[in-house]
Amino acid sequence: MRRRDHNIFANATSLLICGLLAGVVVAAAAFPAAAMSGLAAKAGGETFAQLPSELKDFSSPQITRIYASDNKTQISQFYDEFRSDVPLKDIAKPMRDAMVAAEDREFFNHNGVDLKGVARAFVNNSGKSDSKQGASTITMQYVRMSLAYSATNPQEVVDATKDSPKRKITEMKYALQVEKELTKDQILERYLNIVPFGNQTYGVFAASQVYFNKKPKDLTPGQAAMLAGMVKAPTSFNPVIKEGYDQIKQRRDNYILPAMVEMGSLTQAQADKAKKEAIPRQVRPVGNGCVSVANNNWGFFCDYFYRWWMSQEAFGATPYDRERRLKSGGYRITTTMNIEAQSDARKRIADHIAEMDKNALLLAATEPGTGKVRLLAANRKYKLPDPAHPNPLSSDKKKAKAGVRATYPNTTNPLLSGGGDISGYQAGSVFKIFTIIAALEKGYPLAYPIKAEKRYKSGYIIDRGNDSACPGTHFWCPSNSGGGGEGLYNMHSAFAKSINTYFVPLEEQVGAENVVAVAKRFGVQFRVGQDAKFANDPVSANQWGAFTLGVSASTPLDMANAYATLAGDGMYCEPTPVEQITTQDGDKLDVGKPRCIRATSKDVARAALDAARCPVGDSAQMGACNGATARQTKSTVKHPVFGKTGTTDADKTAALIAGTTSLVIAGYLVNPDWPDHRDRMSHDIVNPAVYQTLGDFMKGKPKEQFKEPENRKIAYGDQRSIPSVTCDSIDDARSRIEGAGFEVSIGSEVESDCPVGTAAGTSPDGRTIKGGYVTINPSKGKAAPPPGPGGQPSGPPKPPGR
């Protein structure tokens, strides 16, 4: 910052008041009791009277502080100018006295303009002296800064701060009015809170923090005198540099402290003691923004908050307006980040993967029914790469060859929430939940049976040369992970074992475009161009057969919140990082409050959630699971739990989502730098990190059961009796069962009392869904009797040839 202008009156010919005021100014020097109003009347009359005198309302830029959900732990702060206003009562009296001694010793005696000072400056600056004097009072300085901060365009800022007689006269006019409207204490308080102190500090609160790491009320006389001495020229009197240190020490000891003694603010003994106080040669670093979070494990959440703020039109029409409001508004923002959950997640991640691992373990969690984001954690530090210790080269060989660095261990990429160059990751079978929801909405019950094959020939068209195409065709033929998996399944059992050849035909029946529409309603963002095209074009989406297998890019935050919609009884709540935003005046803003819409009906949500209990080892309330892919989840969490695992082709991603009525966590194990990597991602890493973190969060909380649908028909459908065909011929059995409206298949032979080759029974037997599959099991007769003593069959020997 430049030195304050000292030659305001140097150009005598351009002085607006020079000709008319010359005699009056000299008189003012001789008779300081003359009123400025009289001076103005003699010096220009109408011209002076026509100048504005009412300052525009303004607020100087203030620090916005971001807190965790406990409303006590500060995560970070944002500012354009490091400033936070404090009332005069919270500013030490030596600080008030020192500022008056340094800047305006007649402050309490004038009406806004110091006539002696004006005359003295005029006489001095009109001569040949190299030392130029200013004449600005504290009130006039306050006016100048007020005009700059209330400016609505760059020209107004220039007019408020440039060296010109017109500016000086304008300041005088405003100062006279300010003195009429405010008390001296009010003016001094505002001045102390607005004035710059160098090193990016504005106002006495910031200066006290940066230079002495204390509050303004605790400043000593020596510290106060040093700060007051800096205001005249913060750059020149900067104690951090040697020349500045020498200058500020001399100004404090030889100018300000003696003035305080002269004013009666200090005794000589107190001033002598103050001169011995140390002047800091270093300042406390002041963090700004997410790269300066108190704990760099909180940075991903802070970054998510910042991006959320920048997306809210309530904070301004343009990104520039929104950022200015964040960095100058002085808000107190309580976020949704749960300190304990965030810490637990980071510890669990560290138990399973190192920071320097090229693969990233990402955990995101939201609260059902509110969308509140409770944690965003990774085996990465949210930190700008350290030039002295740079990240290694990318694991992608092409990028490495070009000198591109990896995102580990330090990164500021939004790995968990998306944005910038992070569009998301394929997460695999966790997307099958959207097919279940779409099917339930179309009237298919949870009990809907499909006979799954090892490999299913779908009607979806793909390139003939694709490995997934049926041989010699252009039809997509998916198979199950690890092969096999054939059999009769319903939604419970197919979801439990993640049977691809159940979900693809189910998707065909309900329409892939309807499955995609469900995902959109549940908050999947579709950030990749091709994904977005399908998502926004139902005709194209109709052929997106692989969608049910999770080939669309998503983030852990997307999917945690999508599954939380089920636990929220079908209400989708936009993810939010904010609990409360409070203005400087104590007003509470509505921005950030939960914004929820109905994504699906309560019964559909409850039924889908019941199916989702199977994969994580819980017991479904309305069906049999017959399997699980992450069984240890239930035994670790020890609460009713639901969720799903997901794996992509060649195990390039591994995912687990697990949730309760209180929290849903999505965990992804990915390589953010190289999607087409060669590693196989292990569920032994991602699964325990997810369910252990969820278990930590649920510890000590009461067990809360999930609600069942009110209409249980959504689970069981229209049940019909299966004809009894025991011991009938296979043909007769098939005819009777098909006549009852069921699909028939022939199963494997079983032992029974029925003659060989007849129907031993059906699976299921008794009742099943209308139009469902019924399997006829042929009889292979009774088992041979056990052998008798000596290894011979017991009972009479059979006749030869029978």
Number of C-alpha atoms within 10 A of each C-alpha: 11 9 12 15 17 16 19 24 28 20 13 15 10 13 18 19 21 18 14 16 19 15 12 21 24 18 17 23 17 13 13 17 12 15 14 20 12 11 18 21 14 15 21 15 13 10 11 18 12 9 15 12 16 12 14 11 9 12 13 21 23 26 23 27 21 25 22 23 20 13 15 10 13 19 24 22 26 26 23 18 19 26 26 22 21 18 11 19 11 13 21 17 19 21 25 19 23 29 26 22 25 24 19 19 19 18 18 12 11 20 22 27 26 25 27 21 20 21 21 19 22 24 17 19 22 15 12 8 9 8 10 18 22 18 25 27 26 26 27 25 19 23 25 23 19 21 23 20 19 17 17 10 9 10 10 14 17 13 16 24 15 13 16 19 19 18 16 21 18 18 27 28 25 23 27 19 17 22 17 11 12 11 12 19 13 14 19 20 21 20 22 26 24 25 19 25 28 21 21 15 23 23 26 29 23 27 27 22 17 21 23 18 14 14 17 24 18 17 20 16 25 26 24 27 31 32 26 27 29 24 21 18 18 24 18 19 27 24 25 16 13 11 12 19 18 14 16 25 19 16 19 26 20 12 16 26 31 19 21 24 16 13 15 11 20 20 15 15 9 14 21 15 12 21 20 10 13 11 19 15 13 12 15 13 11 14 15 19 19 25 20 20 22 15 14 18 20 26 27 28 28 28 20 22 21 17 15 15 22 20 15 15 13 11 17 15 11 12 15 10 13 18 19 16 22 23 22 21 21 25 24 21 23 23 27 25 27 18 17 13 20 23 16 21 29 24 16 21 28 16 13 15 19 16 17 15 13 21 24 25 31 28 32 29 35 33 27 29 24 21 29 26 29 26 27 31 29 28 28 28 21 30 20 14 18 10 7 6 7 14 18 16 17 21 19 18 13 11 15 14 11 10 12 17 18 22 27 26 20 20 20 17 19 22 31 28 22 21 14 8 10 19 20 26 26 25 31 27 25 25 25 24 27 26 28 31 24 26 24 24 19 13 14 23 24 26 24 24 26 20 18 24 20 18 19 20 18 17 15 18 15 19 12 15 12 13 12 17 20 19 13 8 15 17 20 24 22 22 22 19 17 7 10 14 21 17 16 19 24 23 33 30 24 28 31 28 22 27 26 26 28 27 26 27 19 22 25 20 12 19 21 27 25 22 28 28 17 22 25 17 18 27 22 21 21 22 18 15 10 10 18 14 14 19 24 15 12 17 12 13 22 19 18 24 25 18 25 25 26 21 19 24 19 26 28 28 28 27 28 30 33 34 33 34 32 32 29 24 24 27 26 28 27 23 27 24 29 25 21 19 19 16 14 14 8 10 10 14 11 12 17 19 19 19 15 17 14 15 22 21 17 20 23 28 26 23 29 31 28 29 31 31 28 32 32 28 24 26 20 18 15 18 18 16 26 16 19 22 19 25 16 18 28 22 15 15 22 15 22 20 31 30 31 29 29 24 26 20 15 13 19 22 26 27 30 34 30 31 33 24 23 17 25 30 31 33 34 32 29 29 23 24 20 17 14 11 18 12 13 16 21 16 21 11 19 29 25 21 29 30 28 19 26 28 21 16 19 19 12 8 9 8 13 12 11 18 17 18 20 11 11 13 16 23 27 18 17 16 15 16 13 22 16 15 20 20 20 19 17 19 10 14 22 22 12 16 22 17 11 15 15 20 18 18 15 14 14 10 17 16 15 20 13 18 17 18 16 24 28 25 21 23 16 14 15 12 14 22 20 19 17 20 23 26 21 26 23 27 23 19 17 13 10 7 9 11 11 10 8 7 8 10 14 12 10 6 8 8 6 5 4 4
